[in-house]
């Protein structure tokens, strides 16, 4: 049995106006939770769609669980679980009926009661889909992705649009999947989610993988592993002029200026002096370790949620 | 698997109140409503008579001549008559012009006006002839349908039309619109990542729509029978055959049309462009016998018009399938074209 749950080589997909996937390589090991991060339009969803067999690639090799779409489509479909970005169900189907129905499409299936239990929808088992909250609908979508006891699960933005509590309960379900030995490939917009859940991550932009590694590895790879923050009272002013004079990039984020650096100890005194000289009306200064968010910013030049 | 898919379609359909209403109740309401409204001949035709304060001998003669007709006479002074005419309430008016009479017909109410005018003309001619010693006689006239049944029953005319219209709307909306929505909302994509063969999904859908049509038709037939005493004059086998054929053709139409649009909004517009003219020009509610020849000839090539003609022929007039071979061939041809287009173009994503 192959060690790899997913192997992608030289994947390419050209749409009429945009090169969505540009020679992408990816390897995901069995049993790991793998996160695919990237700004909107980076090609994450197209990549997932190709891998899930929804969209044919122009060129490239894809192996899921050692199988090839061209020869084993049916078997692959039986062994993977997919939660699409928006799972559309009938308004008036109940979770129990939906799980029974989708379960009936597979040769091997988990019991509906067990799945309802797993995603904590026992009490809503007979409620119409349209009456469920966003979090409940999302948990049902995830339960549907598990209906065939899949070895490999794809989750496309499983927690987007959920409140913090609903997000936590989805996280628990994903952790449970890992504990059961499933491989999980997910996309997300949330860095804390990636840090909390993922064994390994890939950051992608413009249809390519920019870097891959564990969250810690990615942070340690940064050339500028520390960040000095100026906090303002309210919206931070435009830092362009200040950055030009300082001779170092300054990022504005909400009520913060962020100045990434390799040497906070050396930078801080002259930074403060310079800010005084320029009459920068900041309130507080913090120095912190870089996070995945900074890795992302550094790699793509964009904020994740832009 | 097919059975399960089929049963689930029914289960969800039965929970959709709007769909239930449009599918089962609305056609019935149309049948009951129009059937009752047009059951009788309508109100008596009214002829307004603009008559001066001092009637002449000619007026008296005219009154006598009109007395034997079914016309309802409304005698008004010239001023009142003119005021009523201006309000647009008068369909036909008779008035003096010099020594003679003349008739005015309201161009907005041609149907009533012309009938009233013609009756008045006949009465006047007969009276004139009688004065010269000639007794004119009208030929006996009866209203009869081609199959000699249900001649004066508008509901009987309407019923096959509504059944045909139902098929068109099942194709355009229950198939076309529904599948555009499934595609747009990603339901197809969710199915595409499961090992369910697509044929099973579509098969379940087709079977469900077919049974809906059968049930819908049965309900209409039973209500038609109980309320209006309308009975099928043809063979039930021929009727079942024609309905199955129509279901197949119009469902193929839905599958074909839904492959051309991406969003339900666009599809809504497209389907109405197809639905509206077909509904009004295909003889559902009335025939086009008063319309220009070119229009009558061109609607024959649309599938609904010959279809309803065949259905009406069999159901109302006891015609055989062979009598409507040409029209049914048009329906089959359209079905085949739509099917080919659907097979070529239908997309899941």
Interface residues (C-beta under 8 A of the other chain):
Chain A: X52 X53 X54 X55 X74 X77 X78 X80 X82 X84 X85 X86 X87 X88 X89 X90 X92 X93 X97 X101 X102 X104 X105 X106 X107 X128 X144
Chain B: X1 X4 X8 X11 X12 X15 X16 X182 X185 X186 X187 X189 X190 X192 X193 X194 X195 X196 X349
